């Protein structure tokens, strides 16, 4: 029976590269996927593309492909990635340029386009925003981008044309792994049971080191060895869709029933109805079984026909956040921080700071749980406190005022303040709408090396 080995090389935009290269060199892989997009990530990439039409792909694209292409010289693994972000075409041309410079030959690079709906968004301004129930017209901020979560069709087409590297934009995360399963095993596009199984496999792979113990570790409760040498996952998939989750020997981490269960539920609101562009996956009757050291068998996923819509992330410039921080130490640290907060409250009123929302945190005391829980947890005197204030404002000028006032506490506030910092964040927010899938035109381009 044919078995396919798929590895995960990245779980987010800034993930490390060494475990991926280890997989390519020692994993006997057929495919490796690099999942590098999130809602805000692609909006930020769209901003870069607006500044420079040749940019807009992942910030670490060249860094990663420098090492990926070196590995491809001796290990023929097919690569599928959404590192194309807002500009998969330019990413593909950059990949071609780098491959030629390294002397690679007989390499086919494909790029999948069609997820970008920014130019067409005016047609959908009266569509309901999933997060708020209002419409896109109600957004108070400059709209920057709109990218739909497209599915496997473009990747499957590229693989049918013998592509060695497939670079996409906003493809749904599990689709990166589902596509090679459909291509290699010849699964029908309406075999929703198998598509559901493949979507579970893609979901387990999409966050890389999370399923091998990275996000699972909790020292003293859920111990995981050698996290500094965390191995990324491999899934061995049978034609039936049943599979085994594992990792390389001599790497840190852990593959257990518990790590697989946690990743299965990660970001899943309803395990019975996990909506993707390709299928509504059903994880409600899955089985997870430890069959060896760092080997877990997964069975029982299924699925139903998709709902006919692609979730589309609309990025818009929302606000600025002005922030300042300062530390206090010693037996009276918390009281000093409280006095500093009182000073700031009065100063902001005096200078006429205009904000939509403001928050004060005593980091080390209540920054995570706020006062209602933190006061019960922290019965002893706190000897190290860092005061943080952050204000949500509409313009850069008011954002600057926040950090300036915190910095002024050096000489105008409680004694012993130190390590003051200030910064301003330009906030891109996301509104999600559902656009009929037939409104998207998916195309695939090819380059040769």
C-alpha positions in Angstrom: 0.0 0.0 0.0 1.3 3.4 -0.9 2.3 5.7 2.0 3.1 9.4 1.7 5.5 11.2 4.2 4.7 14.9 4.7 6.7 17.1 7.0 6.0 20.5 8.4 8.8 23.1 8.1 7.1 26.1 9.7 4.1 26.9 11.8 4.1 30.7 11.6 5.7 33.6 9.8 8.8 33.9 12.0 9.4 30.2 12.7 13.0 28.8 12.9 14.4 27.0 9.9 16.8 24.3 11.4 14.2 21.6 12.1 12.8 22.0 8.6 16.2 21.4 7.0 16.8 18.4 9.3 13.5 17.0 8.1 14.5 17.5 4.5 17.9 15.9 5.0 17.0 13.0 7.3 13.2 12.6 7.0 12.9 10.6 3.8 10.0 13.0 2.9 7.9 13.2 -0.1 6.6 16.7 0.7 7.4 19.5 3.2 5.0 22.3 3.8 5.8 25.8 5.2 2.8 27.5 6.8 3.7 31.1 7.3 0.6 33.3 7.3 -1.9 34.7 9.7 -4.7 37.3 9.3 -2.5 40.3 10.2 0.6 38.9 8.4 -0.9 39.1 5.0 -2.2 42.7 5.6 1.2 43.8 6.6 2.6 42.1 3.5 0.0 44.0 1.4 1.4 47.3 2.9 4.9 46.2 1.8 3.7 45.4 -1.7 2.0 48.9 -1.9 5.4 50.4 -1.2 7.3 48.2 -3.6 5.4 46.0 -6.2 8.2 43.5 -6.2 7.8 42.8 -2.4 5.0 41.5 -0.3 6.2 37.9 0.2 7.3 36.6 3.6 10.0 38.6 5.3 12.1 35.4 5.8 11.5 34.1 2.3 15.0 34.6 1.1 16.5 33.4 4.4 14.5 30.2 4.3 14.9 29.4 0.6 18.6 29.9 0.8 18.7 26.8 3.0 15.8 25.0 1.3 17.4 25.2 -2.1 20.7 24.0 -0.8 18.9 20.9 0.6 17.1 20.3 -2.6 20.4 19.7 -4.4 20.7 16.3 -2.6 17.2 15.6 -1.3 14.4 15.8 -3.8 11.5 16.9 -1.6 8.6 18.8 -3.0 8.0 22.1 -1.3 4.5 23.7 -0.8 4.3 27.0 1.0 2.1 30.1 1.5 5.3 32.2 1.9 4.1 34.1 -1.2 1.8 36.0 1.1 0.5 39.1 -0.8 2.8 38.5 -3.8 3.3 34.8 -4.7 4.3 35.8 -8.2 7.3 37.9 -7.0 8.1 35.2 -4.5 8.3 32.7 -7.3 10.6 34.9 -9.4 12.8 35.5 -6.4 13.0 31.7 -5.9 13.9 31.2 -9.5 16.6 33.8 -9.3 18.1 32.2 -6.2 17.9 28.6 -7.6 19.8 29.7 -10.8 22.5 31.4 -8.7 23.0 28.2 -6.8 23.3 26.2 -10.0 20.1 24.1 -9.6 18.6 22.7 -12.8 15.4 20.8 -13.8 13.3 22.7 -11.2 9.7 23.7 -11.8 8.3 26.5 -9.7 4.6 27.2 -9.6 2.8 30.2 -8.1 -0.9 30.2 -7.2 -2.9 33.5 -7.4 -6.5 34.4 -7.0 -7.0 34.9 -3.3 -6.5 38.7 -3.4 -9.9 40.4 -3.6 -8.7 43.9 -2.6 -9.5 45.5 -6.0 -13.0 44.0 -6.0 -13.8 44.7 -2.4 -16.1 47.6 -3.3 -18.7 45.0 -4.4 -18.9 43.6 -0.8 -19.0 46.7 1.4 -22.5 45.9 2.6 -21.5 42.3 3.6 -21.7 41.4 7.3 -18.6 41.3 9.3 -18.4 38.0 11.2 -16.8 39.5 14.3 -19.2 42.4 14.9 -22.4 41.8 12.9 -22.0 45.2 11.3 -21.0 45.8 7.6 -17.7 46.7 6.1 -19.1 50.2 5.5 -19.1 50.7 9.3 -15.3 50.2 9.6 -13.6 53.3 11.0 -10.3 53.1 9.3 -8.5 52.8 5.9 -9.0 49.4 4.3 -5.7 48.0 3.1 -6.4 44.5 1.8 -8.8 41.6 1.3 -7.6 38.0 0.9 -9.8 34.9 0.8 -8.9 31.6 2.2 -8.8 29.6 -1.0 -8.4 25.8 -1.0 -6.4 23.1 -2.7 -7.4 23.5 -6.4 -4.5 25.6 -7.5 -1.9 23.5 -5.7 -3.3 20.3 -7.1 -3.2 21.8 -10.6 0.5 22.7 -10.0 1.3 19.2 -8.9 -0.5 17.8 -11.9 1.9 19.9 -14.0 4.9 18.3 -12.1 5.8 21.4 -10.0 8.6 20.9 -7.6 8.0 24.0 -5.5 4.5 25.6 -5.1 4.3 29.1 -3.7 0.8 30.4 -2.7 -0.8 33.4 -1.1 -3.7 33.0 1.4 -4.4 29.3 1.0 -6.2 27.8 4.1 -3.6 26.2 6.3 -4.7 22.6 6.1 -5.0 22.8 2.3 -1.2 22.9 2.1 -1.0 19.3 3.2 -4.4 18.1 1.8 -3.5 19.0 -1.8 -0.6 16.5 -2.2 -2.8 13.8 -0.6 -5.5 14.5 -3.2 -2.9 14.5 -6.0 -0.9 11.5 -5.0 -3.8 9.2 -4.0 -6.2 10.4 -6.6 -8.9 11.3 -4.1 -12.0 12.8 -5.6 -12.9 16.4 -4.9 -16.2 15.2 -3.5 -14.9 12.4 -1.4 -15.6 14.3 1.7 -14.7 11.5 4.1 -11.2 11.4 2.8 -11.0 15.2 2.5 -12.0 15.4 6.1 -9.2 13.0 7.0 -6.7 15.0 5.0 -7.8 18.2 6.6 -7.1 16.7 10.0 -3.6 15.8 8.8 -3.1 19.3 7.5 -4.4 20.8 10.8 -1.9 18.7 12.8 1.0 19.8 10.6 0.1 23.4 10.2 1.6 24.6 13.5 4.8 22.6 13.2 6.4 22.2 16.6 3.1 22.5 18.5 2.1 18.9 17.8 5.6 17.7 18.8 5.4 19.2 22.3 6.4 22.8 21.8 3.1 24.3 22.8 2.3 21.4 25.1 5.2 21.7 27.5 4.4 22.8 31.1 7.4 22.0 33.4 6.5 19.8 36.3 3.2 18.9 34.9 3.8 18.0 31.2 7.5 17.7 30.8 9.0 17.7 27.3 12.7 16.9 26.7 15.2 19.1 24.8 12.9 21.8 23.7 15.9 23.7 22.4 16.3 20.9 19.8 12.6 20.5 19.1 11.9 18.2 16.1 9.1 19.2 13.7 6.4 16.7 12.8 6.2 14.1 10.0 2.9 12.4 9.2 2.9 9.1 7.4 -0.3 8.9 5.4 -1.9 5.8 3.9 -4.2 5.9 0.9 -7.2 5.4 3.2 -6.4 8.6 5.0 -5.3 6.9 8.2 -2.0 8.1 9.4 0.8 8.1 11.9 2.2 11.3 13.5 5.9 11.1 14.4 9.2 13.0 14.4 12.8 12.3 13.7 15.0 10.3 16.1 17.6 12.3 18.0 15.5 15.4 18.2 13.8 16.9 21.2 10.1 17.1 21.8 7.3 14.5 22.2 4.6 13.0 20.1 2.0 11.5 22.3 -1.8 11.0 22.4 -2.0 14.2 24.5 0.1 16.4 22.1 -2.0 15.2 19.2 -5.3 15.8 21.0 -4.3 19.3 22.0 -3.3 20.3 18.5 -6.5 18.7 17.1 -8.6 21.1 19.3 -6.3 24.1 18.6 -8.4 27.0 17.2 -11.4 24.6 16.6 -14.6 26.2 17.7 -16.8 23.2 16.8 -15.0 19.8 16.2 -18.0 18.5 14.3 -18.1 21.4 11.9 -14.6 22.7 11.0 -15.2 25.0 8.0 -12.5 25.0 5.3 -12.7 25.9 1.6 -12.4 22.3 0.6 -14.7 20.5 3.1 -16.5 20.8 6.4 -14.3 18.5 8.5 -15.7 16.5 11.4 -13.3 15.6 14.2 -16.0 14.5 16.6 -15.3 10.8 16.4 -11.5 10.7 15.9 -9.3 8.1 17.5 -5.8 8.7 18.7 -3.6 5.7 19.7 0.0 5.6 20.8 1.6 2.8 18.8 5.3 3.4 19.7 7.7 5.9 21.0 6.8 9.2 19.4 4.4 7.5 17.1 0.6 8.1 17.3 -1.9 6.6 14.9 -4.9 8.8 13.9 -8.2 7.5 12.5 -11.8 8.4 12.3 -12.0 11.9 10.8 -14.7 12.5 8.2 -16.3 15.5 6.5 -19.2 17.0 4.5 -19.6 19.2 1.5 -18.2 22.8 2.0 -20.6 25.7 2.5 -19.7 27.4 -0.8 -18.1 30.5 0.8 -14.5 31.5 1.3 -13.7 33.4 4.5 -12.1 36.6 3.5 -9.8 38.6 5.8 -10.1 42.4 5.3 -7.2 44.3 6.8 -7.7 47.9 7.8 -5.7 50.5 9.6 -7.4 50.7 13.0 -5.4 52.9 15.3 -2.1 53.5 17.0 -1.1 52.2 20.4 1.2 54.4 22.5 3.0 52.5 25.2 5.4 53.2 28.0 7.0 51.1 30.7 9.1 51.7 33.8 10.4 49.4 36.6 10.5 49.8 40.4 12.3 47.5 42.8 12.6 46.9 46.6 10.1 46.4 49.4 7.9 49.2 48.4 7.9 48.5 44.6 4.2 48.0 44.2 3.3 51.2 46.0 5.7 53.2 43.9 4.2 51.8 40.7 0.7 52.7 42.0 1.9 56.2 42.7 3.4 56.4 39.2 0.0 55.3 37.7 -1.7 58.1 39.7 0.7 60.6 38.4 0.2 59.5 34.8 -3.6 59.6 35.2 -3.4 63.3 36.2 -0.8 64.2 33.6 -2.8 62.7 30.8 -5.8 64.8 31.9 -3.7 67.9 32.1 -2.2 67.5 28.6 -5.5 66.6 27.0 -4.6 63.1 25.9 -7.3 61.8 23.5 -7.7 58.1 23.7 -10.3 55.4 22.9 -9.0 53.0 25.6 -6.3 53.0 28.1 -4.8 50.2 30.3 -2.4 50.2 33.2 -0.6 46.9 34.2 1.7 46.1 37.0 3.7 43.5 35.2 4.6 40.7 37.6 1.5 41.3 39.6 -1.7 41.8 37.5 -0.8 42.0 33.8 -2.2 38.6 32.9 -5.2 38.2 35.2 -6.2 41.8 36.2 -7.0 42.7 39.8 -9.9 40.3 40.6 -7.7 37.2 40.3 -4.2 38.6 40.8 -4.9 40.1 44.3 -5.8 36.5 45.5 -2.7 35.0 43.9 -0.3 37.6 45.2 -0.5 37.6 48.9 3.2 38.4 49.6 4.9 41.7 49.0 6.1 42.2 45.4 9.7 43.2 45.2 9.9 43.8 41.4 7.2 45.6 39.5 7.2 47.0 36.0 4.5 49.5 35.3 3.1 49.4 31.7 0.6 51.9 30.3 -0.9 51.5 26.8 -3.4 53.8 25.2 -5.4 53.2 22.0 -5.5 56.4 20.0 -6.3 57.5 16.5 -3.2 59.5 15.6 0.6 59.3 16.0 0.8 62.6 18.0 -1.3 61.3 20.9 0.5 58.0 20.8 3.8 59.8 21.4 2.4 61.6 24.4 2.0 58.3 26.3 5.6 57.2 26.2 6.9 60.7 26.8 5.0 61.0 30.0 6.2 57.6 31.3 9.8 58.6 30.4 9.4 61.8 32.4 8.8 59.8 35.5 12.6 59.3 35.7 12.9 62.6 37.5 9.3 63.6 38.2 7.9 60.5 39.8 8.6 58.0 42.6 12.2 57.3 43.5 14.2 54.5 41.9 12.4 54.2 38.6 14.5 52.7 35.9 14.6 51.0 32.5 11.9 53.3 31.0 11.0 52.4 27.4 8.4 53.8 25.0 7.1 52.7 21.6 4.3 53.2 19.1 2.5 50.5 17.3 0.6 51.1 14.0 -2.3 48.7 14.4 -3.7 46.7 11.5 -7.0 45.0 12.4 -9.0 42.3 10.6 -12.7 42.1 9.7 -13.9 38.8 8.3 -16.6 38.3 5.6 -17.9 35.4 3.6 -17.6 35.7 -0.1 -19.1 33.1 -2.5 -16.4 30.7 -3.7 -17.4 31.1 -7.3 -16.4 34.8 -7.1 -12.7 33.8 -6.9 -10.7 33.0 -10.0 -7.7 30.8 -9.2 -4.8 30.8 -11.6 -1.4 29.1 -11.6 1.8 30.4 -13.2 5.0 28.4 -13.8 8.7 29.2 -14.0 11.6 26.9 -15.0 15.1 26.6 -13.7 
